[in-house]
Structures are given as structure tokens and as C-alpha cells.
Amino acid sequence: MKKFKERWEIKKNWQLFFPILGVVLLVYSSYKLSGIFFNRHEAPNIPYLVLLSAIFYFILLKFFLFCFNRLENKWIVDYKWEMIRIFIVFAITGTSSVFVSKPIMKFIGITKENLNIFVYWILYVIIGLIFYQILLITIAWIFGQYAFFRDFLKRLAKRIGLSRLVKEE
């Protein structure tokens, strides 16, 4: 445990919450991904489900550790454990924007039945991106990463040519 705390620069025990939450979310994501390969109407074969979940867990863990290593010098954070918190914010925001977009589109009256499927998906992506930005800042604030994501979105806006909308400090 001491080695783990040193690697992630964890100074206080409450900071262990984020690596633990990250592992729990990774296990859940692996389970959901492995469920794609089983028929919904039949009970899954438990040993195969567990094996496939373990394989996905290992692949996702290696991928995220690779991402941490690549982004460690690029993202400016005080402690390495904050990178886990940032990844959790991205994960929750991405999932939330998908769940928020569908009811909003129904409320507006946009459905697959009354629009061309191509137009429907373009509008779905546009509405999803709009709410993604709002949710990103909101969830970042909840997780204590507001400043990081505010600066992240400013840099992103400048890169895509919206620098006139970004207020300089």
C-alpha cells in the first residue's frame, strides 16, 4: 500500500477514494462491455462472462495507465491522483451527456420517425456536444477540478478557432 500511495502521490487517506472509485468504475465498465457479447434474452454463461470481464479489465487498465503516462507531463496537476479524478470526470460527463441528450431531443420533438436518420444523428451529436460542455464544467466543479476543466475548455476553444469567445485573464 505504501508503494501505491507513493506512486500516486497520496498524502491523506481520503485521497484513496479516487483510485478505489476508478477501479470500481473500471470493473463495472468491463462487465458492461463483456455483456455486449451475450444474448440479452438468455442468462449469460457466468464463467465466460467473468473471464471476458477480466480480459476487458486488463485491457482497459493497461490503456488508462498508458494514457496516464502520456498525459502526466502535459496536464498540469498538483498530484498524480488528481489525474484519476480527471478521468472519472470525463467518464461521468460522457455517459451523462448521452442520457441527457435523448430526453431533450424528445422534448423538442426531434425523433427518428419525423426526421431523416442522418439529420437526426447530426442533431443528436450537436445537442450532445452542447450539453457535454455544460455537464463537464458542472461535474468538474463537483469533483473539485473546475479550474483544470475551465482552462481545458479555453484551450480547446482556441484550437478550434473560437478564441474571440474566450475571455483572457
Protein Blocks (a to p, Z undefined) as FASTA:
>chain_A
ZZmmmmnopabfklmmmmmmmmmmmmmmmmmmmmmmpcfkbccdfklmmmmmmmmmmmmm
mmmmmmmmmmmmmpccfbfklmmmmmmmmmmmmmmmmmmmmmmmmmnopafklpcfklmm
mmmmmmmmmmmmmmmmmmmmmnopmmmmmmmmmmmmmmnopammpccZZ
